[in-house]
Structures are given as C-alpha cells and as structure tokens.
Amino acid sequence: MNIARLDRWLFDSFRPTARGLAAYRIAYALFVLLLLDPGHSPYFNFHPLADLPDSFFLPPPGLMQLFSGFPPRWFFAGLHLLLDLSLVALLFGYRTRLASWLTGLLFLIGFGFLFSAGKINHVILFVLLPWVMSFSNWGAAWSLDARLGRTRPDVEGWPLALLALLIGFAMFTAGFTKLLGGWLDPTTHAARGHWLKQYFVIGRRDLLADLATAPLPAGLWELMDWGTVLLEVGFLPAVFAPGLFRGFLGLMVLFHLSTALLFNITFVQNLIVYAAFLPWDRVAVRFPRIRLSPRPALLLIPLLGLAFYFFGSPLRRLDALAAFSSDLSLTELLANVTAALIVLGLGLIRLRQRLRRLLSLSPAAVVAHRRVRRALVTVLVLYATLVATHAGEFWPMSVFPMFSRAGQPWTRAVVRELEATEPVRWDTLQAPATLPGRPFPLNATTLDPVDLINFVTRPEPWDAQRRQTLQRLFGPELEGRRLLVLQVQGAPSAEGVQLRYIPILALTADTVLLHPALRP
C-alpha cells in the first residue's frame, strides 16, 4: 500500500458529520451510564478491591507495579464519582475533550487495579474509545461547547479509521492465538471443550447452554472452530475495505449474541465500540435540532452525576426480573439481543436497496411485494413466539433433530415400577428381560424420556429442592408406587445394538434414593 492509498484510506474511508458524531457521543454516554453502570454493576464496580488484602495485589507489567497494594475505599469512591461526572459531562458535551480523556483515564486506573487481582478482561478497546474519539471533535454539535462557542465546527474522520485498525488488531491477535493453539485441527473440537468447561466447571447453564451436552454432529463443532478463527483473523485485512469491515462487525455482534446464549458469556462493552460505525448521520437527521440552554445544563451535570453515583442506573432494576444461575444479567442479554436486531435490520435494508436496483417493479408488483413481506414477517414472528415458549422444541426446527444421530451412541431413560417388597439393586444390566419390576409408562405423566435423563444425570448436588422437583414432575402418578429410574445406553456393535441399563435412583412420593456412586 503506497502513501497516497494509505492517505485515502485514513482520511476518506469514513466521513462523519458533526451531528452524526454528536449522536454517537450521546449514545456512548447513555450506554455506559445506563447499561454498564459504573460503581454498581459487577464488572464495573471497583469498590470491593479496597477490601482485598495486599497479598492479592499481583499487578501485570506496567504502571500498576508502582503500587504496593490496593488503595483505600475512599480512593475508589472518588474514582467512581469523577467517572460519573465525566460521563454526564460527555453526555451534555461540556468540556468534551477533557471529559473524554478523563473518562478513559479513570477507566484505565480502575481496570488497572482490577486486573492486578489476577483476572484480565477484554476491555482495552472500550477504554481507548473515548481517547480516540476525542480527536474526532465529537463535541462539535449538540453540545454545551458548541453552544458556548468553545469548539470548532469541523470534524475529523481519521479517528474512526484508527479505531477500526485497533479493532482489527485486537481481533487478529485473538484469532491468531487460536490458530497457533490448534483450533483448526479436525480431530479436536476446541469450541466444544470451552463450552463443556463453562457448563460443568464454571456452572454456566442458562438459556441454550444445555446444548453443550447434546449429541451434535462433529462437523458442526468443527464449523464453530473454523468459523471463529476465520472471523477473528479476517478482521485485520477487512479494515482496509470499510464496507467489508462493517460486515465483519455485524457478524461479530451476532457472534457475541451466540456466546451469550450458548456460553452465558457477554462482551457487552464491545457493542458500543462497534456502534461507532453505525450510520449515525442518518440517525441524527431523524431527530429534531437539539438546543441546550447553558445555565440549566450546567446545573444538571453535577446533579445527574451524583444521582448515578448514589443510585446507579434505573435499568439495573430489570435484572431482578430474571434470575440466572450464572453471572449473566438481563440487561446484558437485552443489549446483545437489541444489537443483533439492529444488525439484522440494517442488513435487510441494505438487501432491499440492492434488490430495488436490480429489479424495477411495477406498482402492482410493489403492492404484492409488500403483502408477501407482511405475511412472511407475521409467520416468522408467530414461529419465533412458538419456539420461545416451547424452549426451542417446536417442530420442525427442534434443537434435537429426529434423525441427526442415526447410527451413533444414544442415551435414554427407562422407568420400572417395583413391587412393595422388591429390593432395589444397583447392578448394571445388559438385557431387557433382566430388568426388575414392570414397565412404567411415562405417557401417564408430562415427562419426556430425554428430559428425564438430562435431569437425573446433571452433575448437580441432589439437594431437597432437586428431589422435590423430580417428585413433582411425576405428579400424582407417584402416589402409592415405588419407581426405579434407569439410564439406558445404546451403542452399535457387530451383533447389532449393545444395551446397558444403569440404575440411577429409586423414588416414592416421600423419598428419593440415589445410586451409591451419585451420593455426596
């Protein structure tokens, strides 16, 4: 790439307007204050660090090594107060460049101490964002600075090119590490390994995480490995083609939604970084002209800063509506879903524009096209509602396709009803004729054999709540009965199908007796 082409890429790839950058500045400040909620949300609250002993202080290479331990609580209280004030100042565009640099510096200090406790998160792009955007003059419009004549009206586009380059390098380093680590090895499934670790070791089992234990085809797991590596490595060359780079950002937003649904891991702070490349100019023209009266706005800045410091974001109350067993929060999940919907919406708009260029439709065809589109949207919404209310098990798009595991090992559950005097034996059996008791039909209950075996074989402690849940699942059919639940393992062999019947538990309306190997 010669100097002239480099100049064109740096200065001409992104041509923002003053109002577009102002809309993004306001969106950034609101996103951080309302969704990330510094000082109150778990990952952006630095107060607890003051209570850690200095023996926990293990700073990575850098300026944090100048400190011998964690500062006192008043230090982090002041940091959070200044952070809220700087964010509100950024929202109103007051001393915009100073507020931008102060925001980035305070986040850098807070995360520097947080990372000195041993866990380093992926927040560097988020921390650098206000510093980079300060050079774009994103306070040139809809700001107190513009109202008071403290800023020039022109804006710069090269900071967006720099931000794109930073994103490209960050993604490339993540993908290149996976490439060297063997993610493309067809004999291993790295994505599934991480998934199983999150599921069994970390305990992230919300939303679609149960798919980690599903018998998915090996090719699908390998597709996840290759897709992840190619997406991350491809970011760096895509930086030099703005349209392609935006496409990669859209794919990364969908990727983050998938990690939230499957792994219960969110990178919600990265969403506002990707949002810098949204068409904010088109967003800005849809809003009325914003005129700020300096005196009331200057009074609002400290009041709002103190309100966010003491009370936090009002959206944080939404987290109480959904209790997750992992550290996932409802606000983070909604942010990922909203970002994915925005990406899909922009993609559909772009597709429609291209189709209009290719096809010149008559007025009657345009009307028919609108009717078909409405019908498709109605069907998709209805279908999504059915899938959402049936835990993904609405045929034909079931998460456990009927014929996807033909010829592969399988696991199911069998329930036998024991006589009152018949003893419970825990021996593994090989033939149906050797099973104790008589068959108990599950169709008399609301239980499915797959759901039953997934429930009884989960590696969770059998506390009182789990035992009562199992008894409730069998319902009134359990009254006066002694039932034995067995795990049936089937695998193809030279003689046909080899079966193993493993007793898991025996239960009555009052008791649940576990296999000795499962007892705590």
Stockholm file with secondary structure:
# STOCKHOLM 1.0

chainA/1-520         MNIARLDRWLFDSFRPTARGLAAYRIAYALFVLLLLDPGHSPYFNFHPLADLPDSFFLPPPGLMQLFSGFPPRWFFAGLHLLLDLSLVALLFGYRTRLASWLTGLLFLIGFGFLFSAGKINHVILFVLLPWVMSFSNWGAAWSLDARLGRTRPDVEGWPLALLALLIGFAMFTAGFTKLLGGWLDPTTHAARGHWLKQYFVIGRRDLLADLATAPLPAGLWELMDWGTVLLEVGFLPAVFAPGLFRGFLGLMVLFHLSTALLFNITFVQNLIVYAAFLPWDRVAVRFPRIRLSPRPALLLIPLLGLAFYFFGSPLRRLDALAAFSSDLSLTELLANVTAALIVLGLGLIRLRQRLRRLLSLSPAAVVAHRRVRRALVTVLVLYATLVATHAGEFWPMSVFPMFSRAGQPWTRAVVRELEATEPVRWDTLQAPATLPGRPFPLNATTLDPVDLINFVTRPEPWDAQRRQTLQRLFGPELEGRRLLVLQVQGAPSAEGVQLRYIPILALTADTVLLHPALRP
#=GR chainA/1-520 SS CCHHHHHHHHHHSCCCCHHHHHHHHHHHHHHIIIIICTTTSGGGCCGGGGGSCGGGCCCCSSGGGGCSSCCCHHHHHHHHHHHHHHHHHHHHTSSHHHHHHHHHHHHHHHHHHHHTTTCCCSCHHHHHHHHHHHTTTTTSSSSHHHHTTCSCSCCCSHHHHHHHHHHHHHHHHHHHHHHHTTTTCTTCCHHHHHHHIIIIIICCCSTTGGGGGSCCCHHHHHHHHHHHHHHHHTHHHHTTSHHHHHHHHHHHHHHHHHHHHHTCCCCHHHHHHHGGGSCHHHHHHTSCCCCCCHHHHHHHHHHHHHHHHHHCCGGGGGGGGSCCSSSCCHHHHHHHHHHHHHHHHHHHHHHHHHHHHHCCCCHHHHHHHHHHHHHHHHHHHHHHHHHHHTTTCCTTSCSSCTTTTTTSCEEEEEEEEECTTCCCCCCCBCSGGGCCSEECCGGGSSCCHHHHHHHHTSSSCCCHHHHHHHHHHHGGGGTTCEEEEEEEEEEEETTEEEEEEEEEEEECSSCEEECGGGCC
#=GC SS_cons         CCHHHHHHHHHHSCCCCHHHHHHHHHHHHHHIIIIICTTTSGGGCCGGGGGSCGGGCCCCSSGGGGCSSCCCHHHHHHHHHHHHHHHHHHHHTSSHHHHHHHHHHHHHHHHHHHHTTTCCCSCHHHHHHHHHHHTTTTTSSSSHHHHTTCSCSCCCSHHHHHHHHHHHHHHHHHHHHHHHTTTTCTTCCHHHHHHHIIIIIICCCSTTGGGGGSCCCHHHHHHHHHHHHHHHHTHHHHTTSHHHHHHHHHHHHHHHHHHHHHTCCCCHHHHHHHGGGSCHHHHHHTSCCCCCCHHHHHHHHHHHHHHHHHHCCGGGGGGGGSCCSSSCCHHHHHHHHHHHHHHHHHHHHHHHHHHHHHCCCCHHHHHHHHHHHHHHHHHHHHHHHHHHHTTTCCTTSCSSCTTTTTTSCEEEEEEEEECTTCCCCCCCBCSGGGCCSEECCGGGSSCCHHHHHHHHTSSSCCCHHHHHHHHHHHGGGGTTCEEEEEEEEEEEETTEEEEEEEEEEEECSSCEEECGGGCC
//
